[in-house]
Amino acid sequence: MSDASEGPIPDQRAEPKVPVLPGQRPETAGPALLQAGGNAALARLLQSVPGGPAALTELTQAGGNAQVARLVAPPAPGGGGGAPGGPLAAGAHGEGVRDAQIKLSRVQASALPLTEDGRFGPLTEAAVRTFQTSVGIARPTGVLDAATRTRLDAAFAALPPPARTPLSLGSAGADVAFAQQKLNALGAAPRLSINAQFDGAMLIAVLKYEVGVLTRFPTGTVDAAMWADLDAKVMGGFVAAEGASATPVEQNTPSGTADSLGTQVAGTSLHPVTGVGGLTSGPAVHELQQKLNRAGAAPPLKDDGVFGPKTQAALQAFQSGRVPPLTATGTADKATWDALDAVAPGSTTGAVERQWTEEVGGHTFGLTGANASRYSWEIQKNRMVVTVKVNFVGLPAPAAWFGHVEAVWNQYMGVDTVSKKSMPVDFKMARGAGGDANTVTVVAGTGRANAGKWFAGDPNAATTIPHEYGHLIGLQDEYQLHPGDFVRATGHEPPVGDAAGPGVPAATIAANLQAAMLARSSANASAASVGIGVRPGAFAQQVVEAYAKMPTATVPAVAAVPGPPPVPGKPAIPLSGNLLRDLDAALPSDNDRYETIQRFSYSSGSIMGDAGRVTDPHDHGAQPRHIAEFMAILGRALGGTWEAKRR
């Protein structure tokens, strides 16, 4: 949470021709200081020539401490992010703050690793003060002014690069896994498992890289030259000590373009059926009218969001005018929307009905049919508003839920890369019913929520509700994922995590897990993994690979027991060799199964991940990747290329 910004320092208007420090506002340099202290002392101070410190002493004696403080330390800004490169203080927010948090954490100015959320709160302010003290700034203010920023940039640049070990066939350990990350990020095909083992698959990838990229005679080794090339091309891929606690934090390795949306069902449209037999009012109709107008509707339609006779006639004329013609039904179905999108891709209002699926923990889920994700958006004069309409049934929805959504999601704006025009993106949840609404059942007590059932007594509603809201705008879960799914969703390589393991061979753990599945015992599966200290990461992937190499088996059927109470029978389950899917299919649905699967899969620390189990200060809360869809919408409507930036 950000602190309130400091109040403004009383204005001290300077007379004309008063010299001003670089980055300082003219109104903060008092004329009394110059009159008493003299221009010679001021010049030495400003030019950083020998005698500068003495000049500061002269000015202090002549002008007084208050005057010197106003000259040397610019006042804290208000609550905004400040001008680019300008001073940042409590209450500021944006990319400049996030950049400072990264550097302050790495130079160990903070007590613990800072969460890189772009918000200048008390921990960031304390880190700035600590850094200012450590580099000898006489008056630590907690304000990231120009002088502090220069020192911070220099300290960050002086950090030693990661120590790299030469690798060859048979090498093992975290360095191998970091090289695997970077080779994957640079296009290794097929992708390497991040297993910390320099095996035959990695040898082939290294040989290809040496010949195709380094253009050298292949040695089969990742030597100093290859490490230098990998590090120059791909960020991350090492563990750094962050904060004064020297907490080891793995630095993420970017890989490809993140796509955090669920997988759209093939053959479906993102547009709801509109017109005859579909939605006849609201954002979907606004979008239809705008697109028909851009496609040449004559006379132009009034953009009123109501599907009346004129809109129907214009739609039928558009349908019959296609080559080949579409059936003039007066219904905007998938074929009609596809044709409209082709001739008029942009609009300032629209509605989405997303049919999508995902695989989490080896199980396939989906929001499809009547349960599809439904939301709308509107590009207003100075902002974009995304609205999820929810038909709450059962108990009333607590009022706090609506604020939770805005607190988590309203952190970003779109910025056009050329014009630099900005457009805040505001997300809101509204009560309502109808064909463009999502239905959510509110029940008493606590439990594990899903997209269609929320618990009125959820003690973690501040994170649960924004997470479920993310599903309602089509975002997939970012926990218990296969490696490839994790890369696609997050845009960075799976973490190396635990590369050493608990001291039990991976093949032994794999065999014990299969035995637990054959016995349908989630407790045994947990004992064979969680119980012996298996943690997510490279070693766990060795277990996944060892399991895939085992002969497959079939979990025997269980006969029904008449009771009372009756116990239903269970069918036989053929195991597939895919560990996550087999654990999901063979084990009872309980916490032991969940925690076992968690060990052999990947999770992010974002609001769509599992922040409670994945502590990652680099990937938390809402992320720019989560609103990429809306950046594309801005581009189609307004032109240009838009990027998500913290406000």
Secondary structure, DSSP 8 states (H G I E B T S, - for coil): ---------------TT----TT--GGGS-HHHHHHH-HHHHHHHHHT-TTHHHHHHHHHHHH-HHHHHHHHS-----SS--STTS-B-TT-BSHHHHHHHHHHHHTT-SSS-----SB--HHHHHHHHHHHHHTT-SS--S-B-HHHHHHHHHHHHTS-------B-TT-BSHHHHHHHHHHHHTT-SS-----SB--HHHHHHHHHHHHHTS-S---S-B-HHHHHHHHHHS---EEEEETTTTEEEEE--B-S----B-EE-TT--SS--EETTSB-BSHHHHHHHHHHHHTT-SS----SSB--HHHHHHHHHHHHTSSS-----SEE-HHHHHHHHHH----SEEEEEE-EEEEETTEEEEE-GGG-EEEEEEE-SS-EEEEEEEEEEES---THHHHHHHHHHTTEEEEETTT--EEEEEEEEEE--STT-EEEEEESS----BTTEEETT-TTHHHHHHHHHHHHTTB---SSB-HHHHHHHHSB----B-SS-SSS-HHHHHHHHHHHHHTT-HHHHHHTTGGGT--SBHHHHHHHHHHHHS---EE--B--B--SS-B--B--EE--S-HHHHHHHHS-SSHHHHHHHHHTSB--SBTTTTTTT---TTS-BS-GGGGHHHHHHHHHHH-S-EEEEE-
